[in-house]
């Protein structure tokens, strides 16, 4: 499956293949293999090996994910990554869509709302802070745009997939 990801306003293409509990991730011609060592609903832990000098180190990556059609949101070690599944021909299914809604990746409590409706935001800007399992999870703008609606309040408990904020074109 091919994806485009947006990391700090920079778009990249990934190819991910899965066979049982193994993932093969190719980015910029480099391939990394990972193994799913834990999964519970949207939460999962990946284990992979990384070459550090003459040594190979085994690393673990904690994550949680949420999908809505071809739109995906992934929380990885405290950062949010938004991406779209690519369809045949390399075009994202949502190409041309003017609006985006951002949802909670996991059950959490809204800690702080950092923007208001009508505010212009830039890709990667923190919009809302969630707290879950003693961790702060930022909900970030996937692209430049304008906040059109906020559907939560500070202190509110939200479930995974609950729409928190809507964005329109800048």
N, C-alpha and C positions, 0 to 999 in steps of 0.2 A: 504494500500500500504506500502511496506517495503522499507527502504532506508538505505544505509550506508553513514555515514558522516565522514569527516575528520576534526577534530578540533585540530590545533597545532600539526599535525602529528599523532594524536591518532584516530583510526577508531572506530566508534560505530554504532550500529544498532538502527534505529527508526522504529516504526510502526505508521502510520498516517491514521486515518479514517476520512472521511468528510461526514457530513449530512447537506445539505443546507449551512448555514453560520456558522456552528459549526465544530470545529476540535477537535479530541481526539488524543493526542500525547503520546505514550508510549516509555519510555527510561529507561533502567536498572530496569524494573519492576514497575516503577512509572508512573502514568498516569496524564496528565494535560489536562484540557479542556480549549479551547479558542474560541472566537467568532470573526468573521471578521466584523469589524465595519465600514470599509471604503475600497473601491477598485476602482482603476482607472488605467486600463492597467496593467503594471507590478508592480505598487505601491499598497500596502495594509497596513492596520493597524489591529493588533490583540489585543484583550482585554482578560485578564485572571486574575484570583484571586490567590493570594499568601498568605500563612499563615505566619505571622510574629509575633512570640510570641503568645499572646492570641488574636491577631487581624487578620482579613482578609483584605488585601489591594488589591484594583483593580489596575492593571498595564496595560499599553499600550506599544505595540512593533511596531515600524515603520519598514517596510521592502519593498524590491523590489526584483523580481525574474526574472530569465531567464532560459529557458530550450532548449536543443538541443538533441532530442531523449531521451535517458535515463540519459544524463549528465545534471546536474542542477547547477546553481549558485544562491546564495541567499545573498543579502546585508541586514544585520540586524544591526540597530543602529551603523553604521560606520564600521562594520566588514564584510568580505566576508566568506561565507561557501560554499564549493564545495562538491557535493555529487552525487551519482548515484542511480537510481531507481533499486531495486533488482527484479529480475525475479524469477519465481518458482524455488525452490531448493536453494534459497539464494544467487545465483551468480549474480554479476552485469553484465549487458549486455555487458559492455565495457571491461570486464576482459581480460587482455592480450594485450590491445591496447598500443602501444609504444608511440604514440604522443597524445598531447592534445592541443586544441586551447582555449584561454581564451578571452571572449567577454565582452563588456560593459553591465552591468546589467540594466542600465537606460540611457537615453540621458544625455550626459555630455561633458565636455571639458577636453582634456588630459592636465593635469597640469604639470606632470613631468614623464619622463621615467628613471627608476632607474637601468636598466640593459642593456646589449648589446648582440647581437647575439654571440653565442658560450660560453657565461658565464654559469658556473655551479651554480645552485640555490638549496636551501633547502625548504622543505615543510613549508608554512607559510610566506616565505620571500616576502616582498613587491616588486613588479615588476614595476608597473605603478600606478601613483596617478591621479585620475579623480576628477573633481570638478563639483558639481551639487547642485543647490539650496543652495549655500553658505556652502556646506559640502564637505569634502575631502573623497573620496571613494578609498581605496586601492584595487588594483587587486593583489592578492597574489598567489604564487605558490601552487597548490593543492597537490604537492608531490615533492620529490627530482627529479631533472632533469637538462636538458641543454636547454637554450633558443636557438631555431633554427631560429626564424624570428620575426621581429617586424613590424606590419602593420599600425603604426600610428606615428604621430609627436607631440611634445609638442605644445600646442595652438590649436590643431585640435578639432573641434566639432564632436562628434561621436554619433550615434543613438544606442539604445538598441539592442543587438544582433550582433553588428559589431565586427568582429574578430580583436583583438588588438595585440595578441602575440601568438606564437606557442612554445610548449615545446616538447622535445624528451627525451628519456631515458638518465640517467646520464652516 
